[in-house]
Amino acid sequence: MLFDNTKAETAGNADWIISTSQPDPLAQNANPTTEKSWTGALSAWGVALQKTGAYSLKTLPAGSTITYGTGGALDLANFDTFVLPEPNVRLSTAEKTAVLKFVQNGGGLFLISDHTASDRNNDGWDSPKIINDLLTSNGVDNTDPFGFSVDLLNITTDNPRAIGDSTNPVLHGSFGTVSGSILRNGTTFTLKPADNAAVKGLVYRTGYSGNTGAFFVTSTFGSGRVAIWGDSSTIDDGTGQSGNTLYNGWDDPAGTDAALALNATAWLSKAS
């Protein structure tokens, strides 16, 4: 797995990294036991995967470029899954093409959005705009390739619930059963199955179903798989670099965010 840190993922109070040791978190602690073994608000996610012994984790450091097929050590071609955790810098044309080709050729893409007007580095681009731009201007398929778009909303609080589907590997996987999630200033997605029949809403905002109000969505494109989540609060484990204001959404009892993140990771990586 490759976690991105090239798109201002630590701007403001964000700390969306698995470790300050980049590209290799094992250089910080080769045998992590808890989220505090590595420094970053996504450390719980990383440590949980590392402890299984089935995943090799890397971070694409700030200042790097997202590539596919160049032969570099951190090129997407070397990974099963790429995580873009609330990007705050627009991807370049070449980077967007690289991401779409990676998925098309069998890669897994995990996107995490946040609410509209969440521009943490004040460059005019927030994660909803950046993700929608990826879906509509990528040089591979500019016609809604995954079958969803990010809603430009700021939903203050909700506890979205999972659909009833006992056979779904993301909702019922090796890391546990998903009952729902938390939404603390986040957004939702509009599904467009006419554009991609594989798109599926798994978790919905209270009072919503079908093609509107989806909070966690999966889809496929070519040979690859895609998942998207509507709030970075869900992946925040409450620990990270000094000076950041963080909250533990990962373990919030109002949702089952850890199981959802980890099951989705396994599905994207084709481990389930």
Salt bridges, closest charged atoms under 4 A:
GLU86 OE2 - ARG120 NE 2.76
GLU95 OE1 - LYS7 NZ 2.68
ASP114 OD2 - HIS115 NE2 3.73
ASP114 OD2 - ARG120 NH2 3.62
ASP133 OD2 - ARG90 NE 3.06
ASP133 OD2 - LYS96 NZ 2.81
ASP165 OD2 - LYS200 NZ 3.76
